[in-house]
Amino acid sequence: MTSDDPRRSLSSPGGVAVSGADVRAAGRSPTRRRRLWLLRSLLTLGAAFLTLLLGEFALRGLVCVKARSMRPLFAPVVQDRLASRDDPIRHHALAEDAEFVATGMPPGLEYCVFGRTSPEGWNDDPLPPRRLRGERRALVLGDSFVEARQVPRGAGFCDLLERDLAARRDGPVRVINAGVGSYSTLLELLYYRQLRARTAPDVVLLVFFSNDVYDVLCHVANARWDDEGRPIAVKPGYVEVPLRAQRNVAYQKVMRMVFFAERPRAAEVSYVASLAHYVMRCRRLRNWFPEPPQNDQFFILEDDPALRPAQEHGWGLVRQFLALLGEECRKDQTQLILTAAPMASQVCGHSSYDRFFFRGRPNNEDNRRLRVIAGDLGIPFVDLLEPLRRGGPDLYYRRDGHWTPKGHAVVAKTLAPVLDKALQADAPAAEEPGAKE
């Protein structure tokens, strides 16, 4: 064996021969193995942390593009932060002078809006204490389509209408956005009674949505009535109306529990964690309900004979509350105008993801019935369905189901000539601009 042979034996200082195998064994001592394991673990954790950090900034960068703002890059909140409160008269309301964040689901990937409600509790600018000389006012009532938390301030149809009408007229015009998510004709009637003195509108525009009939059925269960059978309040609380089977009610409760339960802190400050939490919630819901039952919120748009009695009852209540609102507007010498916000699937021909799991394409019964009710009550009706169908693509957010800024622009363009005529000082009742069924 040569002197440079790695297999040669070595002598220890004490004269004991030590082989190369003994040296290698000593190098694999438990202490050294622990150090190597710790080093590998730290490198793995560092790589994972760097990957998550890069993913976080990539997602935040994408949200900044959607929001057209750099604010989401360092914003501490990445989930929807609602500015709402219970209300003893009208069930719920927007909190006054409160910040909100609207990000949709999954968070931030369709839109991201940071805003603040007005001191009156509107997603709008504050109302000045004094009315300008010659100022004409339009009050817009409705649900989340009117509230328009999904688009930046200034891009909603109420703001667009205000600018359009001001350009058409010599005097000042103010369009007040009094929309509140999940409102129906019953709550809008109660809200108008609270707003009439403060806003003194010349025109009231009510925007109907196809789940309003279902919401009316739910809110009636919590309503209080005067001696003449008129609603005077709807207390907070949600009452499910089982129209098909108890399984549907259970599904709705589970869906609210899964999606709207308290989130982990990490999911409120990290887009990566929030997105992972959202995916896990969706998977959990699918595991519990592999075949989710059809949601009842859009039951008026179904051709199901079994639903006919509930549909007629719901439409009867809507007619009753619209008649009361029309009566009160006439007493105030205010012109009431009615329109309807169509579902994305009514406009585009395919179902949008709007968390209501409507199967198939709905009919247009809401548009037809509202036109009939408006005609019977002498209320002008403006059709938005056909103008939106002619408006081209990208009018609705694909997953959220609300109007994009482009959709709001089409709605404002359609409503502007009708409201302009109604706001003329001595104008008769506004008329629909030739829309046909």
C-alpha positions in Angstrom: 0.0 0.0 0.0 1.5 3.3 -1.0 1.9 6.2 1.3 -0.8 8.3 -0.5 -3.4 5.5 -0.6 -6.6 6.9 1.0 -7.2 3.5 2.5 -4.0 3.5 4.5 -4.1 3.3 8.2 -3.1 6.3 10.3 -1.6 6.3 13.7 -3.0 8.3 16.5 -0.7 10.2 18.8 -0.8 7.3 21.2 0.4 4.9 18.5 -3.0 3.3 17.9 -3.7 2.7 14.2 -6.8 4.6 12.9 -8.3 3.6 9.5 -9.9 5.9 6.9 -13.3 4.3 7.6 -12.9 5.3 11.2 -12.3 8.9 10.2 -15.4 8.9 8.0 -17.5 7.4 10.8 -16.3 10.1 13.1 -17.4 12.7 10.5 -20.9 11.2 10.6 -21.3 11.7 14.3 -24.8 12.6 15.7 -23.7 16.2 16.4 -22.5 16.7 12.8 -25.7 15.1 11.5 -27.8 17.4 13.6 -25.9 20.4 12.3 -26.4 19.3 8.7 -30.1 18.7 9.2 -30.5 22.1 10.9 -28.7 23.8 8.0 -30.8 22.0 5.4 -33.9 22.9 7.3 -33.0 26.6 7.5 -32.2 26.7 3.8 -35.6 25.1 3.0 -37.4 27.4 5.3 -35.6 30.4 3.8 -36.4 29.3 0.3 -40.1 28.8 1.3 -40.2 32.2 3.0 -38.6 33.9 0.0 -41.1 32.2 -2.4 -44.1 33.3 -0.2 -42.7 36.8 0.0 -42.3 37.0 -3.8 -45.7 35.5 -4.3 -47.2 38.1 -1.8 -45.7 41.0 -3.7 -46.7 39.6 -7.0 -50.3 39.3 -5.9 -50.2 42.7 -4.4 -48.8 44.1 -7.6 -51.6 42.5 -9.6 -54.2 44.0 -7.1 -52.5 47.4 -7.5 -53.1 47.1 -11.3 -56.8 46.2 -10.7 -57.2 49.0 -8.2 -55.3 51.5 -10.3 -53.6 52.5 -7.0 -50.4 51.7 -5.1 -52.3 51.6 -1.9 -52.9 47.8 -1.9 -49.1 47.2 -2.0 -48.7 48.0 1.7 -52.3 47.9 2.9 -52.7 45.9 6.1 -56.2 44.7 5.1 -56.7 42.4 2.1 -60.2 41.1 2.7 -63.6 42.8 2.4 -64.1 45.2 5.2 -67.8 46.1 5.3 -69.0 49.5 6.6 -72.4 48.3 7.8 -74.5 48.3 11.0 -77.8 47.0 12.2 -80.7 49.5 12.0 -83.8 49.3 14.1 -86.0 50.8 11.3 -84.6 49.5 8.0 -82.9 46.3 9.1 -79.3 47.3 8.2 -77.5 50.4 6.9 -74.1 51.6 5.8 -72.1 52.9 8.8 -71.7 56.7 8.7 -68.3 58.1 7.9 -66.6 54.7 7.9 -63.8 53.3 5.8 -64.4 50.1 3.8 -62.4 47.8 1.6 -64.1 45.9 -1.3 -62.0 43.1 -2.8 -64.4 40.5 -4.0 -63.7 36.7 -3.9 -61.0 35.6 -4.4 -59.6 38.7 -2.6 -58.4 41.5 -4.9 -58.1 39.5 -8.1 -61.1 41.1 -9.9 -61.2 44.5 -8.2 -59.9 46.3 -5.1 -61.5 49.5 -3.9 -60.7 51.5 -0.8 -63.4 54.0 0.2 -65.2 55.9 2.9 -68.9 56.4 3.4 -70.3 59.9 3.8 -71.5 61.2 7.1 -75.0 60.3 5.9 -74.1 56.7 5.4 -73.8 56.7 1.6 -71.1 55.5 -0.8 -71.1 59.1 -2.1 -69.8 62.5 -1.3 -71.3 64.4 1.7 -74.5 66.4 1.1 -73.8 70.1 1.5 -75.7 71.8 4.3 -77.4 74.2 1.9 -78.9 73.5 -1.5 -77.5 75.6 -4.3 -79.7 78.0 -6.1 -81.6 76.2 -8.9 -80.1 72.9 -8.0 -82.1 69.8 -9.1 -81.7 66.6 -7.3 -82.2 62.9 -8.1 -82.2 60.3 -5.3 -81.2 56.8 -6.4 -82.4 53.9 -4.2 -81.4 50.2 -4.7 -79.1 47.5 -3.5 -75.4 46.7 -4.2 -75.7 47.6 -7.9 -76.5 51.2 -6.8 -74.1 51.3 -3.9 -71.3 50.3 -6.4 -68.6 49.4 -3.9 -67.0 47.3 -6.7 -65.8 50.4 -8.7 -63.8 53.5 -7.6 -65.7 56.6 -6.5 -66.5 58.5 -9.7 -66.9 55.4 -11.8 -70.4 54.4 -10.6 -73.4 55.3 -12.7 -74.7 57.8 -10.1 -71.5 59.8 -10.4 -71.5 59.5 -14.2 -75.2 60.5 -14.3 -74.4 63.6 -12.2 -71.7 64.7 -14.7 -73.8 64.0 -17.7 -76.9 65.8 -16.4 -74.8 68.8 -15.3 -73.5 69.0 -18.9 -77.0 68.9 -20.3 -78.4 71.6 -18.1 -77.6 75.2 -17.3 -78.1 74.8 -13.5 -76.4 72.5 -10.9 -77.5 68.9 -10.6 -76.9 66.4 -7.7 -77.5 62.7 -8.0 -77.5 61.1 -4.5 -76.3 57.5 -4.3 -78.4 56.0 -1.5 -77.9 52.4 -2.5 -77.3 49.8 0.3 -76.3 46.2 -0.4 -79.1 43.6 0.1 -81.9 46.2 0.1 -85.3 45.4 -1.4 -88.4 47.5 -2.2 -89.6 47.2 1.4 -86.4 48.6 2.9 -86.2 51.2 0.1 -89.7 52.5 1.0 -88.6 52.8 4.7 -85.4 54.5 3.7 -87.2 57.1 1.5 -89.3 58.1 4.5 -86.0 58.9 6.3 -84.4 60.7 3.4 -87.3 62.8 2.0 -86.8 65.8 4.3 -83.0 65.8 4.3 -82.6 65.4 0.5 -85.8 66.9 -0.9 -85.4 65.1 -4.3 -87.1 66.2 -7.5 -86.8 62.6 -8.9 -86.5 59.3 -7.2 -85.0 56.4 -9.2 -85.5 52.9 -7.8 -83.3 50.2 -9.2 -84.7 46.7 -8.8 -82.7 43.5 -8.8 -84.0 40.0 -9.3 -83.4 38.7 -5.8 -85.4 41.6 -4.3 -88.6 39.5 -4.3 -86.9 36.8 -2.2 -85.5 39.5 0.1 -88.9 41.0 0.5 -90.3 37.6 1.6 -87.5 37.4 4.2 -87.9 41.0 5.5 -91.6 40.8 5.8 -91.1 38.2 8.5 -89.4 40.8 10.7 -91.6 43.8 9.7 -93.8 45.9 12.0 -97.0 47.4 10.7 -99.2 50.3 11.6 -103.0 50.1 12.1 -103.5 50.6 8.3 -101.3 47.7 7.3 -98.4 49.9 6.3 -94.8 48.8 7.1 -93.1 51.0 9.7 -89.9 49.1 10.5 -88.0 45.9 9.8 -85.9 44.7 12.8 -82.4 43.2 12.2 -82.1 39.5 11.7 -82.3 37.1 8.7 -85.2 34.7 8.2 -84.7 32.0 5.6 -87.7 31.2 3.4 -87.5 27.6 2.3 -89.2 27.5 -1.1 -87.9 24.0 -2.2 -86.6 21.9 0.6 -85.0 22.2 4.0 -81.7 21.1 2.4 -81.5 24.4 0.6 -81.8 26.3 3.9 -79.1 24.1 5.4 -76.9 24.8 2.4 -77.3 28.6 2.7 -76.5 28.5 6.4 -73.4 26.4 5.8 -72.3 28.6 2.9 -72.5 31.7 5.1 -70.7 29.9 7.9 -67.9 28.8 5.6 -67.4 32.1 3.7 -68.3 34.7 6.2 -67.0 33.2 9.5 -64.2 34.9 11.3 -60.9 34.5 9.4 -57.5 33.8 10.7 -55.3 36.8 11.3 -52.9 35.7 8.5 -55.8 35.7 6.0 -56.5 39.4 6.8 -53.0 40.7 6.2 -51.6 38.4 3.5 -53.0 37.9 0.0 -51.3 34.5 -0.2 -52.8 33.3 3.0 -56.2 34.8 2.1 -56.2 33.1 -1.3 -55.2 29.8 0.4 -57.9 30.2 3.0 -60.5 30.9 0.2 -59.5 27.8 -1.7 -59.8 25.7 1.5 -63.3 27.1 2.2 -64.4 26.3 -1.3 -63.1 22.7 -1.0 -64.8 22.3 2.4 -68.1 23.4 1.0 -67.8 21.0 -2.0 -67.0 18.2 0.4 -70.1 18.8 2.4 -72.3 19.4 -0.6 -70.9 17.6 -3.7 -74.1 18.6 -5.6 -75.1 22.0 -4.2 -78.9 22.6 -4.2 -80.2 25.4 -6.3 -80.3 28.7 -4.4 -83.8 30.2 -4.0 -82.7 33.9 -4.2 -83.5 34.0 -8.0 -86.6 31.8 -7.8 -88.7 34.4 -9.7 -86.6 33.7 -12.8 -87.5 30.0 -13.0 -90.2 28.4 -15.0 -91.2 25.9 -12.3 -94.9 25.4 -11.6 -94.2 24.4 -8.0 -92.8 27.9 -7.4 -95.7 29.7 -8.9 -97.6 30.4 -5.7 -94.5 31.8 -3.9 -93.7 33.9 -7.0 -97.2 35.4 -7.1 -97.1 36.2 -3.4 -93.7 37.8 -3.7 -94.7 39.9 -6.7 -97.8 41.0 -4.8 -95.7 42.3 -2.0 -93.4 44.1 -4.3 -96.4 45.7 -6.0 -97.8 46.8 -2.7 -94.5 48.5 -1.6 -94.0 50.2 -4.9 -97.6 51.5 -4.8 -96.9 53.0 -1.3 -93.6 54.5 -2.5 -95.4 56.0 -5.5 -98.1 57.4 -3.3 -95.6 59.1 -1.0 -93.6 60.5 -3.9 -96.7 62.1 -5.4 -97.5 63.7 -2.0 -94.0 65.2 -2.1 -94.4 66.2 -5.7 -91.5 64.0 -6.6 -91.3 62.0 -9.8 -90.7 58.2 -9.2 -88.9 56.2 -12.0 -88.4 52.5 -11.9 -85.7 50.4 -13.6 -84.2 46.9 -13.1 -80.6 45.8 -13.0 -80.4 42.5 -15.1 -78.3 39.6 -14.0 -75.1 39.0 -16.0 -76.5 35.7 -17.4 -79.6 37.6 -18.6 -77.4 39.9 -20.6 -74.5 37.7 -21.7 -76.3 34.4 -22.2 -74.2 32.4 -19.7 -74.3 32.2 -15.9 -71.8 34.4 -14.1 -70.3 33.3 -10.8 -72.3 35.3 -8.3 -72.3 32.9 -5.3 -75.9 32.1 -5.8 -75.5 28.9 -8.0 -78.3 29.7 -10.3 -78.4 26.7 -12.7 -79.0 27.4 -16.4 -80.0 30.7 -18.0 -82.8 32.6 -16.2 -85.8 34.0 -18.0 -86.6 37.7 -18.1 -89.7 37.6 -15.9 -88.5 40.3 -13.6 -88.2 42.8 -16.5 -91.7 41.8 -17.8 -93.4 41.9 -14.5 -91.9 45.2 -13.4 -93.0 46.8 -16.7 -96.6 45.6 -16.0 -96.6 46.8 -12.4 -95.1 50.1 -13.4 -97.7 50.6 -16.1 -100.6 49.8 -13.7 -99.2 52.2 -11.1 -98.4 55.0 -13.5 -94.7 54.8 -12.8 -92.3 55.3 -15.7 -90.1 52.3 -16.4 -86.7 52.3 -18.1 -85.4 49.2 -19.7 -81.7 48.4 -19.1 -81.7 44.9 -20.5 -81.6 45.7 -24.2 -79.0 48.5 -23.9 -76.7 46.3 -21.8 -77.1 43.5 -24.4 -75.9 45.9 -27.0 -73.1 47.2 -24.8 -70.5 44.6 -25.7 -68.3 42.5 -23.5 -66.8 43.1 -20.1 -69.9 44.8 -18.6 -69.9 42.5 -15.5 -67.2 41.1 -13.3 -67.1 37.5 -14.3 -66.9 36.0 -10.7 -68.5 38.8 -8.7 -71.5 39.5 -11.1 -71.7 43.2 -10.5 -71.1 45.9 -13.1 -67.6 46.9 -14.2 -66.9 50.6 -14.9 -67.9 49.9 -18.5 -71.2 48.5 -17.3 -71.9 51.5 -15.2 -71.1 53.8 -18.2 -73.8 52.0 -20.3 -76.3 52.3 -17.5 -75.6 56.0 -17.0 -75.9 56.7 -20.8 -79.3 54.9 -20.9 -80.7 56.7 -17.8 -79.4 60.2 -18.5 -82.0 61.4 -21.1 -84.9 60.0 -18.9 -83.7 61.8 -15.8 -82.9 64.9 -17.7 -86.5 65.2 -18.9 -87.8 64.4 -15.4 -85.6 67.1 -13.8 -87.0 69.9 -16.0 -88.7 72.4 -13.8 -92.2 72.0 -15.3 -91.7 68.7 -17.0 -94.5 66.1 -17.0 -93.9 62.5 -16.0 -90.8 61.1 -17.6 -91.3 58.5 -20.3 -89.3 55.5 -21.3 -87.3 56.1 -24.5 -89.0 53.6 -26.7 -87.8 50.3 -25.1 -89.7 47.2 -26.1 -90.0 43.8 -24.6 
